[in-house]
Amino acid sequence: MREKLEDVAAWARARIRSGAEPPTAYYRLMQLVEAADALKDGLMAMPPQEGEPESELPAETAPPQEDSVVRLDSVRRHLAGPPVCLPT
């Protein structure tokens, strides 16, 4: 997937460098380059899926340890005081 995104970005950059594109196509090609780069960066931040090598995941973006994760859905705050009545 990362290689395909790199190929798309390289293709769009080559079209931009050619100078033969109309202004509207130039703008869309720039958007394509930015989107491909953003998606590629997002994929680099995710842990690898099954079948992908783990060496592409930097050590500082490794998933957190289970004991350091706080589950917000299990902890509910209870407000002290009377309930707030909103105008209708």
Secondary structure, DSSP 8 states (H G I E B T S, - for coil): -HHHHHHHHHHHHHHHHH--S-HHHHHHHHHHHHHHHHHHHHHHHS---TTS-GGGS-GGG----GGG---TTT------SS------
